[in-house]
């Protein structure tokens, strides 16, 4: 649909004046700051768009700056793009201004307006085919449609230490069909253990920061973007998004950007500021990918991001790897190596030793069993972290008189045997735990899960079938949840628990959702249960 067609439609439906508006003037006035005419004359279209978006955000519209034809055409395109940034009543004002100016000046633009069926009338300006050389000025979606080969996707991560976000990225890199997605990876941190799992055919670069907020790597990333002519970026969490956004500006190579958000509740006030800052920077070509619906609703409400900016794709795991214990696995022998009786009930908690994981709540829950009397379960803590914190946890276990039923197993290269020897899985996190890969892995091996009700835990647990949910920071209720699973262990069927994971959270379905999104085939992503588009209410 061409701009002139939209003008006619708006004129008919919204009583916009016709060619009689010979003296129509445009508006560029910000609260406490005006954009003067000389500044406008030397301002490129990108800067005009930025100022228009600020005006749109502040709801400030004043007709006082006369515009030339060229300036008016640029602002028309910018204003129409603003509507994709934020559809609201004020968006209609920019529609009216742009259409009125075009009608008054007889503007026959070459742009086309593309409507996104699941986002409502979300207008995006792109050059119409035939008005310019193929790919010369087309928008990212038009480019993706003209591209016959795989789309190059530039992934930026802070490091490859052992963690949920890093494991997720490695799984994607291993799972992508190279005929559709060609990944290129940049790490901003030191060498990490998960780098060894990056496929050999994936180009890898390290642009290490000299200090936490060193922006020098953004220049290196920009050079690589220009060299590889990459128009699709993928940032792991908000911190990497700032580097990728800066690099895209430096490279002058606009395209689509995806922010894969793996945390929900901010751990610190600084994290909250990062969230607010990134939310204000989001533009029409940037999409936030969340890993559960609860996360989407929280981030939209907390930071004021329109729901149409989100795509939700659930985490997935390799269910063939995270399988039920094979017949060759000697459970009694493995338990004996850990000093655990063969018939004891064992609960495993696989989580890095960090404050938000709340390992102390698990220790206090174990102490509740000691006070109640009867058989106490054994608690396996798999994971490493702050050495001082681990020392304090050991002291706490001794003070609660539960140290003989706790095993600090440290970092393990092979976690499956610990799941195979256990009877249940638990997490006691109070924040950050958005959609736990460890919980999915444990359920894939057939273990029932007792999780704190944070993040998307409620979207993976069917209570009484594959586990239970308990409130965070409540050791007595956590102990009660453990007790219920122990007493009702026969009602939790391992085969059924595993089947639910295979049906809903298999890695191939997750990778399929990301492939459809990154390659531009968003229809496949939208219709998949792993690609959920949200609409603004």
One Martini backbone bead per residue (centre of mass of N, CA, C, O) as a GRO file, in nm:
protein
  537
    1UNK     BB    1   0.093   0.038   0.026
    2UNK     BB    2   0.077   0.356  -0.049
    3UNK     BB    3   0.092   0.672   0.065
    4UNK     BB    4  -0.132   0.792  -0.117
    5UNK     BB    5  -0.347   0.589  -0.030
    6UNK     BB    6  -0.348   0.672   0.268
    7UNK     BB    7  -0.435   0.960   0.222
    8UNK     BB    8  -0.713   0.899   0.106
    9UNK     BB    9  -0.818   0.738   0.346
   10UNK     BB   10  -0.779   0.959   0.564
   11UNK     BB   11  -0.949   1.177   0.429
   12UNK     BB   12  -1.219   1.014   0.429
   13UNK     BB   13  -1.219   0.911   0.748
   14UNK     BB   14  -1.086   1.202   0.896
   15UNK     BB   15  -1.124   1.487   0.763
   16UNK     BB   16  -0.898   1.571   0.580
   17UNK     BB   17  -0.763   1.803   0.424
   18UNK     BB   18  -0.696   1.922   0.128
   19UNK     BB   19  -0.529   2.121  -0.110
   20UNK     BB   20  -0.592   2.388   0.060
   21UNK     BB   21  -0.319   2.336   0.238
   22UNK     BB   22  -0.078   2.540   0.150
   23UNK     BB   23   0.012   2.654   0.464
   24UNK     BB   24   0.144   2.415   0.593
   25UNK     BB   25   0.294   2.339   0.910
   26UNK     BB   26   0.541   2.219   1.090
   27UNK     BB   27   0.681   2.022   1.377
   28UNK     BB   28   0.966   2.119   1.612
   29UNK     BB   29   0.892   2.081   1.950
   30UNK     BB   30   1.035   2.081   2.261
   31UNK     BB   31   1.060   2.049   2.577
   32UNK     BB   32   1.289   2.301   2.640
   33UNK     BB   33   1.330   2.230   2.317
   34UNK     BB   34   1.439   2.349   2.006
   35UNK     BB   35   1.434   2.297   1.656
   36UNK     BB   36   1.603   2.452   1.443
   37UNK     BB   37   1.634   2.522   1.117
   38UNK     BB   38   1.942   2.476   1.079
   39UNK     BB   39   1.939   2.197   1.213
   40UNK     BB   40   1.743   2.067   1.012
   41UNK     BB   41   1.911   2.105   0.748
   42UNK     BB   42   2.158   1.913   0.880
   43UNK     BB   43   1.957   1.686   0.933
   44UNK     BB   44   1.912   1.378   0.917
   45UNK     BB   45   1.671   1.147   0.909
   46UNK     BB   46   1.755   1.002   1.172
   47UNK     BB   47   1.734   1.260   1.348
   48UNK     BB   48   1.443   1.322   1.292
   49UNK     BB   49   1.331   1.064   1.410
   50UNK     BB   50   1.434   1.109   1.697
   51UNK     BB   51   1.275   1.372   1.749
   52UNK     BB   52   0.995   1.257   1.688
   53UNK     BB   53   0.997   1.048   1.914
   54UNK     BB   54   1.016   1.249   2.143
   55UNK     BB   55   0.759   1.394   2.085
   56UNK     BB   56   0.577   1.151   2.111
   57UNK     BB   57   0.642   1.087   2.409
   58UNK     BB   58   0.565   1.397   2.511
   59UNK     BB   59   0.315   1.516   2.364
   60UNK     BB   60   0.444   1.734   2.151
   61UNK     BB   61   0.248   1.973   1.949
   62UNK     BB   62   0.373   2.226   1.719
   63UNK     BB   63   0.289   2.486   1.491
   64UNK     BB   64   0.600   2.668   1.375
   65UNK     BB   65   0.769   2.519   1.140
   66UNK     BB   66   0.880   2.563   0.842
   67UNK     BB   67   0.872   2.358   0.544
   68UNK     BB   68   1.012   2.186   0.321
   69UNK     BB   69   0.975   1.936   0.109
   70UNK     BB   70   1.209   1.755   0.206
   71UNK     BB   71   1.152   1.779   0.506
   72UNK     BB   72   0.861   1.675   0.498
   73UNK     BB   73   0.918   1.393   0.385
   74UNK     BB   74   1.100   1.299   0.614
   75UNK     BB   75   0.891   1.341   0.843
   76UNK     BB   76   0.675   1.158   0.739
   77UNK     BB   77   0.835   0.898   0.762
   78UNK     BB   78   0.901   0.928   1.063
   79UNK     BB   79   0.610   0.945   1.175
   80UNK     BB   80   0.517   0.670   1.071
   81UNK     BB   81   0.734   0.513   1.235
   82UNK     BB   82   0.640   0.593   1.519
   83UNK     BB   83   0.382   0.410   1.524
   84UNK     BB   84   0.548   0.147   1.569
   85UNK     BB   85   0.650   0.234   1.853
   86UNK     BB   86   0.349   0.385   1.929
   87UNK     BB   87   0.031   0.297   1.979
   88UNK     BB   88  -0.196   0.575   1.977
   89UNK     BB   89  -0.360   0.865   1.982
   90UNK     BB   90  -0.096   1.016   1.902
   91UNK     BB   91  -0.050   0.859   1.640
   92UNK     BB   92  -0.283   0.998   1.482
   93UNK     BB   93  -0.149   1.272   1.467
   94UNK     BB   94   0.087   1.183   1.283
   95UNK     BB   95  -0.087   1.086   1.055
   96UNK     BB   96  -0.223   1.358   0.995
   97UNK     BB   97   0.024   1.522   0.940
   98UNK     BB   98   0.148   1.356   0.712
   99UNK     BB   99  -0.100   1.345   0.523
  100UNK     BB  100  -0.154   1.648   0.502
  101UNK     BB  101   0.115   1.728   0.380
  102UNK     BB  102   0.097   1.548   0.129
  103UNK     BB  103  -0.162   1.667   0.016
  104UNK     BB  104  -0.074   1.970   0.003
  105UNK     BB  105   0.205   1.878  -0.178
  106UNK     BB  106   0.176   1.621  -0.362
  107UNK     BB  107   0.282   1.360  -0.241
  108UNK     BB  108   0.467   1.079  -0.405
  109UNK     BB  109   0.563   0.829  -0.256
  110UNK     BB  110   0.784   0.528  -0.236
  111UNK     BB  111   0.659   0.414  -0.009
  112UNK     BB  112   0.560   0.148   0.213
  113UNK     BB  113   0.292  -0.012   0.392
  114UNK     BB  114   0.318  -0.245   0.653
  115UNK     BB  115   0.104  -0.490   0.781
  116UNK     BB  116   0.057  -0.634   1.099
  117UNK     BB  117  -0.172  -0.864   1.189
  118UNK     BB  118  -0.069  -0.899   1.513
  119UNK     BB  119  -0.038  -0.552   1.553
  120UNK     BB  120  -0.200  -0.419   1.373
  121UNK     BB  121  -0.151  -0.083   1.281
  122UNK     BB  122   0.185  -0.126   1.196
  123UNK     BB  123   0.383   0.104   1.068
  124UNK     BB  124   0.618   0.063   0.793
  125UNK     BB  125   0.894   0.190   0.625
  126UNK     BB  126   0.932   0.117   0.273
  127UNK     BB  127   1.051   0.035  -0.016
  128UNK     BB  128   0.937  -0.008  -0.313
  129UNK     BB  129   0.935  -0.213  -0.555
  130UNK     BB  130   1.127  -0.044  -0.817
  131UNK     BB  131   1.237   0.236  -0.678
  132UNK     BB  132   1.493   0.055  -0.633
  133UNK     BB  133   1.744  -0.117  -0.588
  134UNK     BB  134   1.802  -0.415  -0.480
  135UNK     BB  135   1.857  -0.350  -0.134
  136UNK     BB  136   1.931  -0.045  -0.103
  137UNK     BB  137   1.646   0.064   0.082
  138UNK     BB  138   1.542  -0.164   0.220
  139UNK     BB  139   1.405  -0.317   0.452
  140UNK     BB  140   1.452  -0.594   0.649
  141UNK     BB  141   1.213  -0.754   0.533
  142UNK     BB  142   1.273  -0.719   0.232
  143UNK     BB  143   1.553  -0.846   0.246
  144UNK     BB  144   1.463  -1.128   0.350
  145UNK     BB  145   1.290  -1.187   0.092
  146UNK     BB  146   1.545  -1.158  -0.115
  147UNK     BB  147   1.680  -1.378   0.038
  148UNK     BB  148   1.814  -1.705  -0.033
  149UNK     BB  149   1.993  -1.740   0.186
  150UNK     BB  150   2.131  -1.726   0.470
  151UNK     BB  151   2.108  -1.567   0.767
  152UNK     BB  152   2.288  -1.333   0.931
  153UNK     BB  153   2.387  -1.372   1.280
  154UNK     BB  154   2.461  -1.159   1.557
  155UNK     BB  155   2.621  -1.263   1.850
  156UNK     BB  156   2.599  -1.131   2.192
  157UNK     BB  157   2.809  -1.194   2.476
  158UNK     BB  158   2.960  -1.173   2.789
  159UNK     BB  159   2.997  -1.498   2.811
  160UNK     BB  160   3.112  -1.866   2.885
  161UNK     BB  161   2.990  -1.938   3.131
  162UNK     BB  162   2.816  -2.109   3.360
  163UNK     BB  163   2.478  -2.085   3.233
  164UNK     BB  164   2.171  -2.036   3.111
  165UNK     BB  165   2.229  -1.839   2.873
  166UNK     BB  166   2.479  -1.990   2.762
  167UNK     BB  167   2.345  -2.265   2.713
  168UNK     BB  168   2.134  -2.161   2.520
  169UNK     BB  169   2.327  -2.059   2.298
  170UNK     BB  170   2.468  -2.326   2.237
  171UNK     BB  171   2.212  -2.476   2.152
  172UNK     BB  172   2.149  -2.298   1.910
  173UNK     BB  173   2.416  -2.334   1.752
  174UNK     BB  174   2.371  -2.648   1.724
  175UNK     BB  175   2.060  -2.633   1.594
  176UNK     BB  176   2.102  -2.482   1.349
  177UNK     BB  177   2.022  -2.431   1.021
  178UNK     BB  178   2.255  -2.337   0.783
  179UNK     BB  179   2.037  -2.279   0.550
  180UNK     BB  180   1.905  -2.032   0.740
  181UNK     BB  181   2.140  -1.999   0.970
  182UNK     BB  182   2.426  -1.776   1.026
  183UNK     BB  183   2.642  -1.773   1.279
  184UNK     BB  184   2.788  -1.506   1.486
  185UNK     BB  185   3.036  -1.468   1.750
  186UNK     BB  186   3.049  -1.264   2.056
  187UNK     BB  187   3.277  -1.194   2.321
  188UNK     BB  188   3.326  -0.983   2.627
  189UNK     BB  189   3.497  -1.205   2.766
  190UNK     BB  190   3.650  -1.443   2.890
  191UNK     BB  191   3.736  -1.746   2.902
  192UNK     BB  192   3.516  -2.029   2.875
  193UNK     BB  193   3.394  -2.352   2.911
  194UNK     BB  194   3.164  -2.328   2.671
  195UNK     BB  195   3.344  -2.285   2.413
  196UNK     BB  196   3.389  -2.594   2.342
  197UNK     BB  197   3.070  -2.614   2.231
  198UNK     BB  198   3.129  -2.466   1.985
  199UNK     BB  199   3.098  -2.486   1.676
  200UNK     BB  200   3.335  -2.498   1.422
  201UNK     BB  201   3.141  -2.331   1.199
  202UNK     BB  202   3.156  -2.089   1.407
  203UNK     BB  203   3.226  -1.778   1.426
  204UNK     BB  204   3.478  -1.641   1.654
  205UNK     BB  205   3.484  -1.362   1.890
  206UNK     BB  206   3.704  -1.146   2.097
  207UNK     BB  207   3.593  -0.847   2.287
  208UNK     BB  208   3.746  -0.735   2.543
  209UNK     BB  209   3.705  -0.586   2.835
  210UNK     BB  210   3.876  -0.371   3.055
  211UNK     BB  211   3.596  -0.282   3.161
  212UNK     BB  212   3.270  -0.286   3.221
  213UNK     BB  213   3.223   0.012   3.044
  214UNK     BB  214   3.369  -0.066   2.789
  215UNK     BB  215   3.325   0.056   2.439
  216UNK     BB  216   3.536  -0.060   2.240
  217UNK     BB  217   3.391  -0.322   2.128
  218UNK     BB  218   3.187  -0.166   1.946
  219UNK     BB  219   3.394  -0.101   1.722
  220UNK     BB  220   3.461  -0.394   1.649
  221UNK     BB  221   3.173  -0.475   1.579
  222UNK     BB  222   3.129  -0.267   1.353
  223UNK     BB  223   3.346  -0.376   1.163
  224UNK     BB  224   3.214  -0.658   1.134
  225UNK     BB  225   2.944  -0.565   1.018
  226UNK     BB  226   3.065  -0.442   0.761
  227UNK     BB  227   3.227  -0.686   0.655
  228UNK     BB  228   2.958  -0.891   0.668
  229UNK     BB  229   2.684  -0.757   0.623
  230UNK     BB  230   2.503  -0.720   0.887
  231UNK     BB  231   2.125  -0.718   0.979
  232UNK     BB  232   2.141  -0.923   1.241
  233UNK     BB  233   2.082  -0.903   1.588
  234UNK     BB  234   2.196  -1.071   1.908
  235UNK     BB  235   2.118  -1.024   2.246
  236UNK     BB  236   2.236  -1.109   2.567
  237UNK     BB  237   2.078  -0.916   2.712
  238UNK     BB  238   2.102  -0.582   2.792
  239UNK     BB  239   2.406  -0.528   2.800
  240UNK     BB  240   2.459  -0.619   2.497
  241UNK     BB  241   2.266  -0.421   2.360
  242UNK     BB  242   2.437  -0.163   2.386
  243UNK     BB  243   2.665  -0.264   2.202
  244UNK     BB  244   2.497  -0.331   1.950
  245UNK     BB  245   2.373  -0.052   1.910
  246UNK     BB  246   2.636   0.107   1.882
  247UNK     BB  247   2.747  -0.055   1.641
  248UNK     BB  248   2.516   0.009   1.443
  249UNK     BB  249   2.571   0.313   1.437
  250UNK     BB  250   2.870   0.300   1.341
  251UNK     BB  251   2.809   0.117   1.077
  252UNK     BB  252   2.550   0.202   0.920
  253UNK     BB  253   2.375  -0.094   0.964
  254UNK     BB  254   2.075  -0.150   0.942
  255UNK     BB  255   1.837  -0.348   1.140
  256UNK     BB  256   1.780  -0.618   1.324
  257UNK     BB  257   1.689  -0.658   1.678
  258UNK     BB  258   1.760  -0.890   1.948
  259UNK     BB  259   1.641  -0.943   2.288
  260UNK     BB  260   1.754  -1.179   2.517
  261UNK     BB  261   1.567  -1.248   2.806
  262UNK     BB  262   1.675  -1.417   3.126
  263UNK     BB  263   1.562  -1.202   3.318
  264UNK     BB  264   1.360  -1.033   3.560
  265UNK     BB  265   1.441  -0.963   3.835
  266UNK     BB  266   1.619  -0.728   3.973
  267UNK     BB  267   1.900  -0.738   4.177
  268UNK     BB  268   1.948  -0.429   4.129
  269UNK     BB  269   1.935  -0.095   4.082
  270UNK     BB  270   2.110  -0.102   3.828
  271UNK     BB  271   1.936  -0.305   3.670
  272UNK     BB  272   1.689  -0.122   3.663
  273UNK     BB  273   1.819   0.104   3.496
  274UNK     BB  274   1.882  -0.066   3.250
  275UNK     BB  275   1.586  -0.130   3.185
  276UNK     BB  276   1.486   0.160   3.141
  277UNK     BB  277   1.687   0.240   2.921
  278UNK     BB  278   1.617   0.020   2.710
  279UNK     BB  279   1.314   0.088   2.680
  280UNK     BB  280   1.371   0.383   2.558
  281UNK     BB  281   1.543   0.270   2.296
  282UNK     BB  282   1.336   0.132   2.153
  283UNK     BB  283   1.257   0.031   1.828
  284UNK     BB  284   1.112  -0.091   1.542
  285UNK     BB  285   1.373  -0.308   1.498
  286UNK     BB  286   1.303  -0.410   1.796
  287UNK     BB  287   1.313  -0.720   1.993
  288UNK     BB  288   1.172  -0.897   2.261
  289UNK     BB  289   1.287  -1.199   2.409
  290UNK     BB  290   1.111  -1.434   2.577
  291UNK     BB  291   1.066  -1.741   2.802
  292UNK     BB  292   0.788  -1.622   2.919
  293UNK     BB  293   0.491  -1.484   3.012
  294UNK     BB  294   0.560  -1.364   3.287
  295UNK     BB  295   0.793  -1.192   3.183
  296UNK     BB  296   0.637  -1.015   2.989
  297UNK     BB  297   0.439  -0.889   3.193
  298UNK     BB  298   0.650  -0.764   3.376
  299UNK     BB  299   0.816  -0.587   3.174
  300UNK     BB  300   0.578  -0.423   3.070
  301UNK     BB  301   0.489  -0.306   3.349
  302UNK     BB  302   0.763  -0.193   3.459
  303UNK     BB  303   0.874  -0.041   3.163
  304UNK     BB  304   0.652   0.025   2.936
  305UNK     BB  305   0.624  -0.206   2.725
  306UNK     BB  306   0.488  -0.306   2.462
  307UNK     BB  307   0.359  -0.612   2.382
  308UNK     BB  308   0.434  -0.596   2.068
  309UNK     BB  309   0.757  -0.622   2.139
  310UNK     BB  310   0.701  -0.926   2.189
  311UNK     BB  311   0.854  -1.255   2.212
  312UNK     BB  312   0.769  -1.594   2.291
  313UNK     BB  313   1.021  -1.847   2.378
  314UNK     BB  314   1.070  -2.136   2.491
  315UNK     BB  315   1.256  -2.331   2.639
  316UNK     BB  316   1.505  -2.586   2.551
  317UNK     BB  317   1.588  -2.937   2.538
  318UNK     BB  318   1.783  -3.230   2.524
  319UNK     BB  319   1.607  -3.522   2.555
  320UNK     BB  320   1.827  -3.732   2.467
  321UNK     BB  321   2.025  -3.656   2.694
  322UNK     BB  322   1.783  -3.606   2.902
  323UNK     BB  323   1.744  -3.900   3.040
  324UNK     BB  324   1.683  -4.180   3.150
  325UNK     BB  325   1.814  -4.420   3.315
  326UNK     BB  326   2.012  -4.660   3.242
  327UNK     BB  327   2.069  -4.993   3.304
  328UNK     BB  328   2.389  -4.937   3.365
  329UNK     BB  329   2.310  -4.778   3.608
  330UNK     BB  330   2.456  -4.751   3.938
  331UNK     BB  331   2.299  -4.625   4.200
  332UNK     BB  332   2.429  -4.748   4.456
  333UNK     BB  333   2.723  -4.674   4.388
  334UNK     BB  334   2.687  -4.366   4.363
  335UNK     BB  335   2.584  -4.326   4.650
  336UNK     BB  336   2.825  -4.443   4.797
  337UNK     BB  337   3.029  -4.222   4.694
  338UNK     BB  338   2.843  -4.001   4.870
  339UNK     BB  339   2.733  -4.129   5.142
  340UNK     BB  340   2.453  -4.281   5.057
  341UNK     BB  341   2.191  -4.448   5.103
  342UNK     BB  342   2.002  -4.646   4.903
  343UNK     BB  343   1.699  -4.569   5.053
  344UNK     BB  344   1.717  -4.283   5.031
  345UNK     BB  345   1.607  -3.955   5.007
  346UNK     BB  346   1.680  -3.752   4.717
  347UNK     BB  347   1.782  -3.408   4.677
  348UNK     BB  348   1.831  -3.189   4.404
  349UNK     BB  349   2.048  -2.886   4.357
  350UNK     BB  350   2.094  -2.696   4.058
  351UNK     BB  351   2.310  -2.424   4.147
  352UNK     BB  352   2.445  -2.143   4.180
  353UNK     BB  353   2.639  -1.976   4.423
  354UNK     BB  354   2.398  -1.742   4.502
  355UNK     BB  355   2.191  -1.532   4.661
  356UNK     BB  356   1.925  -1.581   4.472
  357UNK     BB  357   1.916  -1.903   4.536
  358UNK     BB  358   1.875  -1.973   4.842
  359UNK     BB  359   2.022  -2.214   5.004
  360UNK     BB  360   1.936  -2.154   5.298
  361UNK     BB  361   1.641  -2.249   5.265
  362UNK     BB  362   1.710  -2.549   5.229
  363UNK     BB  363   1.847  -2.585   5.504
  364UNK     BB  364   1.599  -2.500   5.674
  365UNK     BB  365   1.413  -2.722   5.561
  366UNK     BB  366   1.583  -2.954   5.671
  367UNK     BB  367   1.549  -2.869   5.970
  368UNK     BB  368   1.245  -2.929   5.982
  369UNK     BB  369   1.277  -3.233   5.972
  370UNK     BB  370   1.437  -3.267   6.234
  371UNK     BB  371   1.206  -3.152   6.418
  372UNK     BB  372   0.983  -3.368   6.323
  373UNK     BB  373   1.112  -3.611   6.247
  374UNK     BB  374   1.231  -3.875   6.109
  375UNK     BB  375   1.310  -3.897   5.787
  376UNK     BB  376   1.578  -3.765   5.615
  377UNK     BB  377   1.685  -3.608   5.360
  378UNK     BB  378   1.899  -3.563   5.095
  379UNK     BB  379   2.128  -3.294   4.995
  380UNK     BB  380   2.219  -3.181   4.671
  381UNK     BB  381   2.480  -2.948   4.582
  382UNK     BB  382   2.499  -2.830   4.251
  383UNK     BB  383   2.764  -2.612   4.239
  384UNK     BB  384   2.916  -2.297   4.195
  385UNK     BB  385   3.107  -2.006   4.342
  386UNK     BB  386   3.125  -1.841   4.612
  387UNK     BB  387   3.344  -1.928   4.852
  388UNK     BB  388   3.235  -1.769   5.097
  389UNK     BB  389   2.944  -1.866   5.073
  390UNK     BB  390   2.999  -2.168   5.103
  391UNK     BB  391   3.119  -2.145   5.384
  392UNK     BB  392   2.858  -2.032   5.518
  393UNK     BB  393   2.680  -2.279   5.447
  394UNK     BB  394   2.838  -2.485   5.608
  395UNK     BB  395   2.799  -2.345   5.878
  396UNK     BB  396   2.489  -2.356   5.877
  397UNK     BB  397   2.461  -2.664   5.866
  398UNK     BB  398   2.602  -2.709   6.135
  399UNK     BB  399   2.411  -2.525   6.312
  400UNK     BB  400   2.148  -2.708   6.216
  401UNK     BB  401   2.224  -3.015   6.210
  402UNK     BB  402   2.265  -3.108   5.864
  403UNK     BB  403   2.547  -3.190   5.742
  404UNK     BB  404   2.500  -3.513   5.711
  405UNK     BB  405   2.263  -3.427   5.469
  406UNK     BB  406   2.494  -3.274   5.306
  407UNK     BB  407   2.612  -3.207   4.960
  408UNK     BB  408   2.899  -3.064   4.823
  409UNK     BB  409   2.968  -3.096   4.469
  410UNK     BB  410   2.998  -2.880   4.284
  411UNK     BB  411   3.133  -2.872   3.986
  412UNK     BB  412   2.986  -3.041   3.695
  413UNK     BB  413   3.024  -3.191   3.388
  414UNK     BB  414   2.826  -3.431   3.496
  415UNK     BB  415   2.484  -3.430   3.593
  416UNK     BB  416   2.311  -3.682   3.540
  417UNK     BB  417   2.389  -3.876   3.780
  418UNK     BB  418   2.245  -3.692   3.994
  419UNK     BB  419   1.962  -3.739   3.882
  420UNK     BB  420   1.961  -4.055   3.879
  421UNK     BB  421   2.006  -4.071   4.206
  422UNK     BB  422   1.748  -3.920   4.242
  423UNK     BB  423   1.398  -3.820   4.349
  424UNK     BB  424   1.442  -3.499   4.338
  425UNK     BB  425   1.376  -3.149   4.266
  426UNK     BB  426   1.519  -2.819   4.353
  427UNK     BB  427   1.419  -2.470   4.424
  428UNK     BB  428   1.499  -2.137   4.612
  429UNK     BB  429   1.439  -1.899   4.456
  430UNK     BB  430   1.351  -1.528   4.442
  431UNK     BB  431   1.512  -1.464   4.167
  432UNK     BB  432   1.584  -1.470   3.809
  433UNK     BB  433   1.417  -1.723   3.785
  434UNK     BB  434   1.252  -1.774   3.492
  435UNK     BB  435   1.343  -2.058   3.309
  436UNK     BB  436   1.452  -2.347   3.407
  437UNK     BB  437   1.676  -2.571   3.281
  438UNK     BB  438   1.727  -2.760   3.518
  439UNK     BB  439   1.431  -2.844   3.555
  440UNK     BB  440   1.394  -2.965   3.273
  441UNK     BB  441   1.618  -3.176   3.297
  442UNK     BB  442   1.503  -3.326   3.540
  443UNK     BB  443   1.228  -3.398   3.408
  444UNK     BB  444   1.356  -3.559   3.168
  445UNK     BB  445   1.453  -3.785   3.389
  446UNK     BB  446   1.178  -3.799   3.598
  447UNK     BB  447   1.165  -3.561   3.799
  448UNK     BB  448   1.032  -3.409   4.050
  449UNK     BB  449   0.930  -3.064   4.128
  450UNK     BB  450   1.039  -2.815   4.373
  451UNK     BB  451   0.925  -2.484   4.340
  452UNK     BB  452   0.949  -2.164   4.324
  453UNK     BB  453   0.716  -1.894   4.261
  454UNK     BB  454   0.892  -1.797   3.990
  455UNK     BB  455   0.835  -1.677   3.712
  456UNK     BB  456   0.782  -1.973   3.497
  457UNK     BB  457   0.703  -2.215   3.686
  458UNK     BB  458   0.384  -2.222   3.628
  459UNK     BB  459   0.445  -2.320   3.311
  460UNK     BB  460   0.586  -2.618   3.397
  461UNK     BB  461   0.382  -2.678   3.633
  462UNK     BB  462   0.183  -2.960   3.735
  463UNK     BB  463   0.017  -3.010   3.995
  464UNK     BB  464   0.062  -3.357   4.079
  465UNK     BB  465   0.245  -3.446   3.820
  466UNK     BB  466   0.555  -3.275   3.818
  467UNK     BB  467   0.481  -3.107   4.089
  468UNK     BB  468   0.562  -2.810   4.292
  469UNK     BB  469   0.456  -2.506   4.457
  470UNK     BB  470   0.629  -2.239   4.632
  471UNK     BB  471   0.706  -1.996   4.822
  472UNK     BB  472   0.926  -1.769   4.870
  473UNK     BB  473   1.096  -1.750   5.161
  474UNK     BB  474   0.974  -2.058   5.279
  475UNK     BB  475   1.088  -2.324   5.439
  476UNK     BB  476   0.839  -2.475   5.554
  477UNK     BB  477   0.696  -2.507   5.272
  478UNK     BB  478   0.928  -2.653   5.139
  479UNK     BB  479   0.922  -2.895   5.332
  480UNK     BB  480   0.628  -2.973   5.264
  481UNK     BB  481   0.681  -3.036   4.969
  482UNK     BB  482   0.879  -3.261   5.014
  483UNK     BB  483   0.690  -3.437   5.188
  484UNK     BB  484   0.475  -3.484   4.972
  485UNK     BB  485   0.659  -3.633   4.771
  486UNK     BB  486   0.743  -3.861   4.959
  487UNK     BB  487   0.447  -3.964   5.024
  488UNK     BB  488   0.370  -3.938   4.684
  489UNK     BB  489   0.570  -4.088   4.485
  490UNK     BB  490   0.362  -4.277   4.322
  491UNK     BB  491   0.211  -4.028   4.168
  492UNK     BB  492   0.490  -3.975   4.029
  493UNK     BB  493   0.549  -4.021   3.696
  494UNK     BB  494   0.821  -4.045   3.505
  495UNK     BB  495   0.699  -4.074   3.220
  496UNK     BB  496   0.509  -3.827   3.238
  497UNK     BB  497   0.720  -3.611   3.298
  498UNK     BB  498   0.883  -3.653   3.038
  499UNK     BB  499   0.656  -3.612   2.827
  500UNK     BB  500   0.600  -3.312   2.885
  501UNK     BB  501   0.877  -3.213   2.791
  502UNK     BB  502   0.882  -3.332   2.503
  503UNK     BB  503   0.618  -3.176   2.409
  504UNK     BB  504   0.705  -2.861   2.513
  505UNK     BB  505   1.060  -2.860   2.561
  506UNK     BB  506   1.202  -2.910   2.303
  507UNK     BB  507   1.468  -2.808   2.120
  508UNK     BB  508   1.360  -2.821   1.824
  509UNK     BB  509   1.122  -2.625   1.880
  510UNK     BB  510   1.285  -2.385   1.973
  511UNK     BB  511   1.466  -2.354   1.720
  512UNK     BB  512   1.233  -2.313   1.522
  513UNK     BB  513   1.139  -2.044   1.638
  514UNK     BB  514   1.409  -1.888   1.591
  515UNK     BB  515   1.436  -1.938   1.290
  516UNK     BB  516   1.176  -1.792   1.203
  517UNK     BB  517   1.251  -1.515   1.323
  518UNK     BB  518   1.540  -1.464   1.190
  519UNK     BB  519   1.447  -1.535   0.881
  520UNK     BB  520   1.140  -1.386   0.867
  521UNK     BB  521   0.930  -1.628   0.950
  522UNK     BB  522   0.682  -1.526   1.156
  523UNK     BB  523   0.445  -1.714   1.098
  524UNK     BB  524   0.571  -1.973   1.211
  525UNK     BB  525   0.620  -1.859   1.492
  526UNK     BB  526   0.324  -1.780   1.564
  527UNK     BB  527   0.199  -2.078   1.522
  528UNK     BB  528   0.378  -2.159   1.733
  529UNK     BB  529   0.413  -2.248   2.067
  530UNK     BB  530   0.711  -2.088   2.057
  531UNK     BB  531   0.546  -1.828   1.920
  532UNK     BB  532   0.443  -1.543   2.104
  533UNK     BB  533   0.221  -1.296   2.042
  534UNK     BB  534   0.147  -0.972   2.148
  535UNK     BB  535  -0.115  -0.751   2.257
  536UNK     BB  536  -0.246  -0.463   2.299
  537UNK     BB  537  -0.499  -0.339   2.522
   0.00000   0.00000   0.00000
